[in-house]
Amino acid sequence: MTVDLSPLIDVDRGLISREVFTDAAVYEQELQQIFARCWLFLCHETQLTRPGDFFTTYMGEDPVIVVRRRDGTLGCYLNSCRHRGMRVCRADAGNAKVFTCTYHGWSYDTQGRLKNVPYEREAYYDEIDKSKWGLTEVAQLDTYKGLVFATWDPAAPPFQDYLGDFRWYLDALVDRRAGGTEVVGGVQRWRFKGNWKLAAEQFASDNYHAPASHASAVAALTKNVDKEVARLGKNDGAQFSSDLGHATGFSLGKNLEHKLLGRGFPRVLVDYQLSVWDEVVERLGEQRFIGPATSGHANVFPNFAYLPGFQTMRVWHPKGPDEMEVYAWVLVDRDAPQDVKDAQRRFAQLTFGASGALNRTMARTGRRSSATCVVPSPGGSRSTTRWASVTNGPTTTAIRVGWAGTPPSRRPGPSTAGTAS
Amino acid sequence: MATADTCTHEDASLAENGYLDDGTIECGLHLARFEAATGKALSYPAEVDLTTYAVKVENGDVFVDVAS
């Protein structure tokens, strides 16, 4: 059954019912209409360099295996045996020639083809057509400057069309230097309470929270405490919001050195940015270098996010309406010296790692934010409330720094308010 | 010394799907293990040894006697 979203979203007034963050039916609809159709981030190409290298992750709630095949191309398959549905790969990452289900032993090669069925004669009288029982493969897979994306929808537009104008901003992350990027360290994973959209929209458009949420963390990271915390709310900056649902914001301070030091960046990382000035400016232009290549926040619809400068890159995997699992990578310029890569990895963990100073303030806020979306019903059981209710107000999206224009006629993202079918 | 390439448990190429490590051949499908030097089955689910073949080297070419 389709949930009619139009009573839950008032675009003209910038109001969203809190029910969109808690309702199970809305969530199910998101899995079908968003996660089964959109291009979703899988991993970085440098995680899979040799034939057989694999990484397991999720597309929506579906577990998938991403693997470097023998011909050098990448494949992505549903991590589910075609026999009884168990996972055929139970490791986070590694190298394999075949994926064998531990239930009955069906084996698949890195092309996803069913290679072997134990006791094929005794159990299937040699009548099973193994060519019809390969792993379920994604409809489309593409890479963009090292980032690997896939979609289950054969009718989805090509990835670069899906990205649209946002590519200009994404290039500020992945195309800074000739050698491109690589991930360092492992993939950190953690769960926290909160609807996935709370995190996605924060990374898309919310720098407003930083002076309040992150005040204590920034005070701890910087020497000139009062001045830097005060400056958090006063940087010049810009926001970009794409009709396709992608969005970013960044600061534009004229002095890059001061901007980075003010965020608590260690000297080695500030010096590195200054040392690559000419190369990056030649590739991206000065505006992009001092803006989206060194600061800000971004979310590629629906659930791929990153923070330039801090270089954390993550996915908000939905785990029901009230929980998400974060997979987080640290991204560096491949041409950077090793001490810079090490420093970047440490700084990313200090700030936005699983227990990072700035990450914890966000997780705490997300949990509270979700909790206030649910009020107890008179009968004592949990129930959600619409924004029309007197017991719990709507969430407003209309408060934006510098926003004074007409509200957008269309809600960003592939689904449009009121026309979901 | 050479051994047969097909695992004695299920129909699978050991060269394609398996690993040779520390003198042990392990099938990648169901983890059957064999001693490379003798073909001896070392662990379940392998219960039958791999067939072995004599090998000789002449002028740098390796010959396997498949009739042996």
Interface residues (C-beta under 8 A of the other chain):
Chain A: A96 K97 V98 T100 G105 S107 D109 K115 N116 P118
Chain B: E10 D11 A12 E16 N17 G18 Y19 G28 L29 H30
